[in-house]
Amino acid sequence: MSKQLLAQRVKGIEPSGIRKIFDRIPKAKNPINLTMGEPDFDVPDVIKESAYRAIRDGHNKYTPTQGIPPLREAIAEYLRDMGIPFEEVMVTAGVSGGLVLSALSLINPGDEVLIPDPYFVMYKYMVRLAGGTPVFLDTYPDFNLKADTLEKAITDRTKFLMLNSPGNPTSAVLSADELDQIAEVLQKHNLFVVSDEIYDRFIYDGRKHESIASRDVPTLILGGFSKTYAMTGWRLGFAAGPAWLITQMTVMQQYSFTSANSVAQYAALDAFSCDMSEQIASLEKRRNLIYKGLYDLGFKPPRPEGAFYTFTPVPPGDTSESFVERCIEKELFLIPGNAFSQRDTHFRISFAASEETLQRALLVLETLKP
């Protein structure tokens, strides 16, 4: 009886493939955990101190739904410094909150949303929950969306393109030329973009972040504090874009999240002054370690250009789930690629872990190499 009461919209919404693996880790005796998409460094002390001060100063109540004005201005200044155009800014409950609010505000039943594959696990489900249809754009083998692939997928039901660069799970970064070509197609068809740019600071080899929004394409930019400042548990993000959309998302936030965490908002006022270059350089070093290690073992993943993941082909004849199960038997915890893709051919490693942990992982993978 109780299951029959469930809404139609939740049917087919499965538990996260990431969480299903993560929840098995406590049963292992000496796990090698390369599952979660969060930095292994801690929140900077200056942000912690700001949080303590906010609590002591009584900033423990509801905030304006759109976010406290000083933080909205700090976010706006950050975006202006990056050369990213926008009209209005709001503070959200993480990027996940921004994704939910944008889906509820933009998608009508029957609308199609274009999603490059592989993709972050939440994208397809947020579209389905809003009554839309996810349309997956194959980006294998290099994981960068091509303009002709985008062009062929557009129909009269297409509502917007979901973009994520640097990407999760692939760590791919769209080049300036690729963004230019994608922008031409979007302009031709007058298409909107929701651009998840949470990994904008995690780009390696001397490259700089570029946004599709800087190419005269109507864009909602989603960003936040979880990755750069290791504030994953603080649930603090932002959305920036056209005023008509931010206004509606703010209304939707009134009836869902109410507002973002008050203490986190006040603490984040000091985040933009934190120099995170040392932590990011450390991740680039570990990127080099895991990439070379995998390549030398014969796995040959694409070179991660940003974020902190490798998305690596499984050995011939394997599926992602069967390969990950064999890894788990040796207490190495990875995420099967079918959690992020319509294909079942790759596995994700998070290299946001100590060098010792990565070396242990490579020793296990050596016993399972192609």
C-alpha positions as CSV (number, residue, x, y, z in Angstrom):
1,M,0.0,0.0,0.0
2,S,2.6,2.5,1.0
3,K,4.7,2.1,-2.1
4,Q,1.6,2.6,-4.2
5,L,1.3,6.1,-2.8
6,L,4.7,7.2,-4.3
7,A,4.5,9.8,-7.0
8,Q,5.1,8.8,-10.6
9,R,8.0,11.3,-10.9
10,V,10.1,9.3,-8.4
11,K,9.8,6.0,-10.2
12,G,13.1,5.1,-11.9
13,I,15.0,7.5,-9.7
14,E,17.7,5.2,-8.4
15,P,20.2,5.7,-5.5
16,S,23.4,7.5,-6.4
17,G,26.0,5.1,-7.9
18,I,28.6,7.0,-5.9
19,R,26.8,6.6,-2.6
20,K,26.2,2.9,-3.1
21,I,29.9,2.3,-3.3
22,F,30.8,4.9,-0.6
23,D,28.3,3.2,1.9
24,R,30.2,-0.1,1.6
25,I,33.6,1.4,2.7
26,P,33.0,1.1,6.5
27,K,32.8,-2.7,6.2
28,A,36.4,-2.9,4.8
29,K,39.3,-3.4,7.2
30,N,41.9,-1.2,5.4
31,P,40.1,0.5,2.6
32,I,41.7,2.5,-0.2
33,N,39.0,5.1,-0.7
34,L,39.1,7.0,-4.1
35,T,35.4,7.5,-4.4
36,M,34.2,10.9,-3.2
37,G,34.4,14.1,-5.2
38,E,35.8,16.3,-2.4
39,P,39.3,17.7,-1.6
40,D,41.4,16.0,0.9
41,F,42.6,19.3,2.4
42,D,40.6,21.0,5.1
43,V,38.7,24.3,5.1
44,P,41.1,27.2,5.5
45,D,41.4,28.5,9.1
46,V,40.3,32.0,8.2
47,I,37.0,30.6,7.0
48,K,36.6,28.5,10.1
49,E,37.3,31.6,12.3
50,S,34.7,33.6,10.3
51,A,32.2,30.9,11.0
52,Y,32.9,30.9,14.8
53,R,32.6,34.7,14.7
54,A,29.3,34.6,12.8
55,I,27.8,32.2,15.4
56,R,29.0,34.3,18.3
57,D,27.7,37.5,16.7
58,G,24.3,36.0,16.4
59,H,24.1,35.3,12.6
60,N,22.1,32.2,13.3
61,K,18.7,33.2,11.8
62,Y,17.1,33.1,8.4
63,T,18.8,35.2,5.8
64,P,17.3,36.9,2.7
65,T,16.2,34.2,0.3
66,Q,18.5,35.5,-2.4
67,G,21.5,35.5,0.0
68,I,23.1,38.2,2.2
69,P,24.0,41.3,0.2
70,P,27.7,41.3,1.1
71,L,28.2,37.8,-0.1
72,R,26.2,38.4,-3.3
73,E,28.5,41.4,-4.0
74,A,31.6,39.4,-3.3
75,I,30.4,36.7,-5.7
76,A,29.6,39.4,-8.3
77,E,33.1,40.9,-8.0
78,Y,34.7,37.4,-8.4
79,L,32.7,36.9,-11.6
80,R,33.5,40.3,-13.0
81,D,37.2,39.7,-12.3
82,M,36.9,36.4,-14.3
83,G,35.3,38.4,-17.2
84,I,32.0,36.5,-16.9
85,P,28.9,38.6,-17.8
86,F,25.7,38.2,-15.8
87,E,22.8,40.4,-14.6
88,E,22.0,39.0,-11.1
89,V,23.4,36.7,-8.4
90,M,21.8,34.5,-5.8
91,V,23.2,32.3,-3.1
92,T,22.1,28.6,-3.2
93,A,22.3,25.5,-1.0
94,G,25.3,24.2,-2.9
95,V,25.5,23.8,-6.7
96,S,22.9,21.0,-6.2
97,G,20.5,23.5,-4.9
98,G,21.1,25.7,-8.0
99,L,20.6,22.7,-10.3
100,V,17.2,21.9,-8.6
101,L,16.0,25.5,-8.7
102,S,17.0,26.0,-12.4
103,A,15.3,22.7,-13.4
104,L,12.1,23.7,-11.7
105,S,12.2,27.2,-13.2
106,L,13.1,26.2,-16.8
107,I,11.7,22.8,-17.6
108,N,8.2,22.0,-18.8
109,P,6.9,18.4,-19.3
110,G,8.2,17.1,-22.6
111,D,11.1,19.6,-22.9
112,E,14.4,18.1,-23.9
113,V,17.7,19.0,-22.1
114,L,21.0,18.2,-23.8
115,I,23.5,16.6,-21.6
116,P,27.0,15.7,-22.7
117,D,27.8,12.1,-21.7
118,P,29.6,11.3,-19.3
119,Y,27.8,13.6,-16.9
120,F,27.5,14.4,-13.2
121,V,25.1,11.9,-11.7
122,M,22.4,14.5,-10.7
123,Y,21.9,16.0,-14.2
124,K,19.6,13.4,-15.7
125,Y,17.5,12.9,-12.6
126,M,16.9,16.6,-12.1
127,V,15.6,16.8,-15.6
128,R,13.3,13.8,-15.1
129,L,12.0,15.1,-11.8
130,A,11.0,18.3,-13.5
131,G,9.2,16.4,-16.2
132,G,11.7,16.8,-18.9
133,T,13.6,14.3,-21.1
134,P,17.4,14.1,-20.9
135,V,19.1,13.8,-24.3
136,F,22.6,12.4,-24.0
137,L,25.4,13.7,-26.3
138,D,28.2,11.1,-26.7
139,T,31.6,12.7,-26.1
140,Y,33.8,9.6,-26.1
141,P,36.8,9.1,-26.3
142,D,38.2,12.6,-25.3
143,F,35.1,13.7,-23.4
144,N,34.9,17.2,-25.0
145,L,31.6,18.1,-26.7
146,K,31.9,18.7,-30.4
147,A,29.8,21.4,-32.2
148,D,28.5,18.9,-34.8
149,T,27.3,16.5,-32.1
150,L,25.5,19.4,-30.5
151,E,24.0,20.5,-33.8
152,K,22.6,17.1,-34.7
153,A,20.9,16.7,-31.3
154,I,18.9,20.0,-31.4
155,T,15.1,19.7,-32.0
156,D,12.1,22.0,-31.6
157,R,11.7,20.5,-28.1
158,T,15.2,21.4,-26.9
159,K,15.1,23.7,-23.9
160,F,18.7,24.2,-22.9
161,L,22.2,22.7,-22.9
162,M,23.7,21.4,-19.7
163,L,27.4,22.1,-19.7
164,N,30.1,21.2,-17.2
165,S,33.8,22.3,-17.7
166,P,36.0,21.3,-16.0
167,G,34.0,18.1,-15.9
168,N,33.0,15.5,-13.4
169,P,33.7,12.6,-13.9
170,T,36.1,13.1,-16.8
171,S,38.2,16.1,-15.7
172,A,38.0,17.3,-19.3
173,V,38.3,21.0,-20.0
174,L,36.8,22.6,-23.1
175,S,39.3,24.6,-25.1
176,A,38.7,28.2,-26.2
177,D,38.2,27.0,-29.8
178,E,35.7,24.3,-28.7
179,L,33.8,26.8,-26.7
180,D,33.7,29.2,-29.7
181,Q,32.3,26.5,-32.0
182,I,29.7,25.4,-29.4
183,A,28.7,29.1,-28.9
184,E,28.2,29.5,-32.7
185,V,25.7,26.6,-32.7
186,L,23.9,27.9,-29.6
187,Q,23.6,31.4,-31.1
188,K,22.3,30.0,-34.4
189,H,19.5,28.1,-32.5
190,N,19.0,30.8,-29.8
191,L,19.6,28.2,-27.1
192,F,20.1,28.7,-23.4
193,V,22.9,27.1,-21.3
194,V,23.1,26.0,-17.7
195,S,26.9,25.9,-17.0
196,D,28.1,24.1,-13.9
197,E,31.5,25.7,-13.2
198,I,32.1,24.4,-9.7
199,Y,35.7,23.2,-10.7
200,D,36.7,26.6,-12.2
201,R,39.8,26.9,-10.1
202,F,41.0,23.3,-10.8
203,I,42.7,23.6,-14.2
204,Y,46.2,22.4,-14.8
205,D,49.2,22.8,-17.1
206,G,49.0,26.6,-16.9
207,R,45.6,26.9,-18.5
208,K,42.9,29.4,-17.3
209,H,39.2,28.9,-16.9
210,E,36.9,30.1,-19.7
211,S,33.1,30.3,-19.5
212,I,30.6,29.9,-22.3
213,A,28.9,32.9,-20.8
214,S,31.7,35.2,-22.1
215,R,30.7,34.3,-25.7
216,D,27.4,36.2,-25.9
217,V,25.4,33.1,-25.1
218,P,22.5,33.4,-22.6
219,T,23.8,31.4,-19.6
220,L,23.1,30.5,-16.0
221,I,26.4,30.0,-14.2
222,L,26.5,27.7,-11.2
223,G,29.4,27.8,-8.9
224,G,30.3,27.5,-5.2
225,F,32.6,27.0,-2.3
226,S,32.6,23.2,-1.9
227,K,35.6,22.3,-4.1
228,T,37.9,25.2,-4.0
229,Y,37.7,25.8,-0.2
230,A,36.8,22.2,0.8
231,M,33.5,23.3,2.2
232,T,31.5,20.3,0.9
233,G,29.5,19.9,4.1
234,W,28.6,23.6,4.3
235,R,26.3,23.4,1.3
236,L,27.0,26.8,-0.1
237,G,26.8,27.7,-3.8
238,F,25.7,30.5,-6.1
239,A,23.8,31.1,-9.4
240,A,24.5,34.0,-11.7
241,G,22.7,34.9,-14.9
242,P,19.7,36.8,-16.4
243,A,17.6,38.7,-13.9
244,W,14.4,37.0,-15.1
245,L,15.7,33.6,-14.2
246,I,17.4,34.5,-10.9
247,T,14.2,36.2,-9.8
248,Q,12.2,33.1,-10.4
249,M,14.8,30.8,-8.8
250,T,14.7,33.0,-5.8
251,V,10.9,32.5,-5.6
252,M,11.4,28.8,-5.9
253,Q,14.0,28.9,-3.1
254,Q,11.4,30.5,-0.8
255,Y,9.2,27.4,-1.1
256,S,12.0,24.8,-1.0
257,F,15.3,25.6,0.7
258,T,14.1,28.9,2.2
259,S,17.7,30.2,2.1
260,A,21.2,29.0,2.2
261,N,23.0,28.3,5.5
262,S,23.4,31.6,7.4
263,V,26.7,30.8,9.2
264,A,28.2,29.5,6.0
265,Q,27.3,32.7,4.1
266,Y,29.0,34.9,6.6
267,A,32.0,32.7,6.8
268,A,32.3,32.7,3.0
269,L,32.9,36.4,3.0
270,D,36.5,35.7,3.8
271,A,36.8,32.8,1.3
272,F,37.8,34.9,-1.8
273,S,40.8,36.3,0.1
274,C,42.2,32.7,0.7
275,D,45.2,31.7,-1.5
276,M,44.5,28.1,-2.6
277,S,47.3,27.9,-5.1
278,E,49.4,25.5,-3.0
279,Q,46.5,23.1,-2.6
280,I,45.7,23.2,-6.3
281,A,49.4,22.7,-7.2
282,S,49.4,19.6,-4.9
283,L,46.4,18.2,-6.7
284,E,48.2,18.8,-10.1
285,K,51.2,16.8,-8.7
286,R,48.9,13.9,-7.7
287,R,47.2,14.2,-11.1
288,N,50.6,13.5,-12.7
289,L,51.3,10.6,-10.3
290,I,48.0,8.7,-11.0
291,Y,47.9,9.5,-14.7
292,K,51.5,8.2,-15.3
293,G,50.8,5.2,-13.0
294,L,47.7,4.2,-14.9
295,Y,49.3,4.7,-18.2
296,D,52.3,2.7,-17.3
297,L,50.0,-0.2,-16.3
298,G,48.4,-0.1,-19.7
299,F,45.1,1.5,-18.8
300,K,45.7,4.6,-20.9
301,P,43.2,7.1,-19.6
302,P,42.7,10.5,-21.2
303,R,44.9,13.1,-19.4
304,P,42.9,14.9,-16.8
305,E,43.0,18.6,-17.5
306,G,41.0,19.9,-14.5
307,A,39.0,18.9,-11.5
308,F,40.4,15.9,-9.7
309,Y,39.3,12.7,-11.4
310,T,40.5,10.2,-14.0
311,F,37.9,8.4,-16.1
312,T,39.7,5.3,-17.3
313,P,38.7,2.5,-19.7
314,V,38.2,-0.9,-18.0
315,P,40.2,-3.9,-19.4
316,P,38.8,-5.5,-22.5
317,G,35.9,-7.8,-21.8
318,D,35.1,-6.1,-18.5
319,T,32.2,-3.9,-17.6
320,S,32.6,-1.0,-15.2
321,E,30.6,-2.7,-12.5
322,S,32.4,-6.1,-12.7
323,F,35.8,-4.3,-12.7
324,V,34.9,-2.2,-9.7
325,E,33.7,-5.3,-7.8
326,R,37.0,-7.0,-8.4
327,C,38.7,-3.8,-7.1
328,I,36.5,-3.8,-4.0
329,E,37.4,-7.4,-3.3
330,K,41.0,-6.0,-2.8
331,E,39.6,-3.1,-0.7
332,L,40.1,-0.5,-3.5
333,F,37.0,1.6,-3.8
334,L,36.3,3.3,-7.1
335,I,33.1,4.3,-8.9
336,P,31.8,2.4,-11.9
337,G,31.5,4.5,-15.0
338,N,27.8,3.6,-15.6
339,A,26.9,5.8,-12.7
340,F,27.9,8.8,-15.0
341,S,27.2,7.5,-18.4
342,Q,25.0,5.5,-20.8
343,R,28.1,3.4,-21.4
344,D,29.5,0.8,-19.0
345,T,33.1,1.0,-20.1
346,H,35.1,3.2,-17.7
347,F,35.8,3.7,-14.0
348,R,36.3,6.9,-12.0
349,I,39.2,7.6,-9.6
350,S,39.3,10.6,-7.4
351,F,42.9,11.6,-7.0
352,A,42.1,14.0,-4.2
353,A,43.9,11.6,-1.8
354,S,47.3,11.3,-0.4
355,E,50.2,10.2,-2.6
356,E,50.5,7.1,-0.3
357,T,46.9,6.2,-0.9
358,L,47.3,6.7,-4.7
359,Q,50.4,4.4,-4.6
360,R,48.5,1.8,-2.8
361,A,45.7,2.0,-5.4
362,L,48.2,1.5,-8.2
363,L,49.6,-1.6,-6.5
364,V,46.1,-3.1,-6.5
365,L,45.4,-2.0,-10.1
366,E,48.7,-3.6,-11.2
367,T,47.1,-7.0,-10.3
368,L,44.1,-6.2,-12.5
369,K,45.8,-4.4,-15.4
370,P,44.8,-5.1,-19.0
